[in-house]
């Protein structure tokens, strides 16, 4: 499943992200790696689905940054 995530720099530091296709689905993190983990968890929670098996190395991700 591919979902567009819009990432913003937070005024107080760190980052926050929103998922336009899922109203109210947002998360934050101090680093982009932390944000990546948090927004994935938020998406799963918003969709109320079980997480998939861990993805092998080399998995390609698309991340759009709003600057």
Buried (B, 14 or more C-beta within 10 A) or exposed (E): EEBEBBBBEEEEEBBBBBBEEBEEBBBBBEEBEBBBEBBBEBBBEBEEEEEEEEEEEEEEEEEEEEE
